Amino acid sequence: MVGYTGGDKPWPTYQSIQDHTEAVRIEFNPDRITYRDILDVIFKSASPFSKSWSMQYQSGVWWLDEEQRSVINQKVKEVEERTSKKVKMEISKAKKFYRAEEYHQKYYEK
């Protein structure tokens, strides 16, 4: 599901996103795929080494609990050691997620 997260303004929309980031909420079964596996895909497909000029389009990972936070920190450490580059993507505690407007859902299929 696509939506908005990271900001404080309630009920953002595409026209009034303000301090939120466009995001994808991933719900998964840990018996079928691990959180670490999901992070591997995110780090390969996002831009972890550059800070976006816009909060709306920044790369980021938002954690729900200390276990996820620990896995993210391990992944960041490994990536930085392997590449000798600093990870600059947003990494923070998850805030409320707001579902985006219907015309944003499954946009790639349209």
C-alpha positions in Angstrom: 0.0 0.0 0.0 1.3 3.4 -0.8 0.9 6.4 1.4 2.6 9.1 3.4 4.6 8.9 6.6 7.3 10.6 8.7 5.5 13.9 9.2 3.4 15.5 11.9 0.5 17.0 9.9 -2.6 14.7 10.0 -4.1 13.4 6.8 -1.6 14.6 4.2 -2.5 14.4 0.5 -0.4 14.6 -2.6 -1.3 18.2 -2.9 -0.6 19.0 0.8 2.2 16.5 1.7 4.3 19.1 3.6 6.5 17.3 6.1 5.7 13.7 5.0 7.5 11.3 2.7 5.8 9.2 0.0 6.1 5.6 1.2 5.2 2.0 0.7 4.0 0.1 3.7 5.1 -3.5 3.5 3.2 -6.2 5.3 5.0 -9.5 5.3 4.9 -13.0 6.8 8.3 -13.6 8.6 7.9 -17.3 8.0 8.2 -16.7 4.2 10.6 -13.7 4.1 12.8 -12.1 6.7 13.0 -8.4 7.6 16.6 -8.6 6.6 15.7 -9.9 3.1 13.3 -6.9 2.7 16.1 -4.5 3.7 18.4 -6.1 1.2 15.9 -5.2 -1.6 15.4 -1.7 -0.3 19.1 -0.9 -0.1 19.6 -2.2 -3.6 16.7 -0.2 -5.1 16.8 3.0 -3.1 19.5 5.7 -2.9 21.1 5.1 0.5 24.1 7.4 -0.1 22.4 10.6 -1.0 20.1 12.9 1.0 17.2 14.0 -1.1 16.5 17.6 -1.7 12.8 16.9 -0.9 11.3 15.1 2.1 8.5 14.0 -0.2 10.9 11.8 -2.3 13.6 10.9 0.1 14.8 7.3 0.5 14.1 5.9 4.0 13.4 3.1 6.3 11.1 3.5 9.3 11.3 0.9 12.1 8.5 -0.3 14.3 10.4 -1.9 17.2 13.8 -2.3 18.6 14.4 -5.6 16.8 13.8 -3.9 13.4 16.0 -1.0 14.5 18.8 -3.4 15.3 18.6 -5.2 12.0 18.6 -1.8 10.1 21.7 -0.6 12.1 23.5 -3.9 11.2 22.6 -3.5 7.6 23.8 0.2 7.6 27.1 -0.8 9.2 27.7 -3.6 6.7 26.9 -1.3 3.7 29.1 1.5 5.0 32.0 -0.9 5.6 31.7 -2.6 2.2 31.4 0.7 0.2 33.4 3.1 2.4 30.4 5.5 1.9 28.1 7.0 4.5 24.4 5.9 4.4 22.4 9.1 4.3 18.9 7.8 3.8 16.2 8.6 6.4 16.2 6.0 9.2 13.9 6.7 12.1 11.0 5.4 14.2 7.8 4.9 12.3 5.2 7.5 12.7 1.5 7.2 11.6 1.1 5.9 8.1 -1.6 7.5 6.0 -3.0 5.7 2.9 -2.5 7.7 -0.3 -5.3 8.6 -2.6 -6.8 5.8 -4.6 -5.2 7.0 -7.9 -1.8 6.4 -6.3 -2.5 2.8 -5.4 -1.0 0.2 -7.8 0.2 3.1 -10.0 2.7 0.9 -11.8 -0.2 -1.3 -13.1 -2.0 1.7 -14.7 
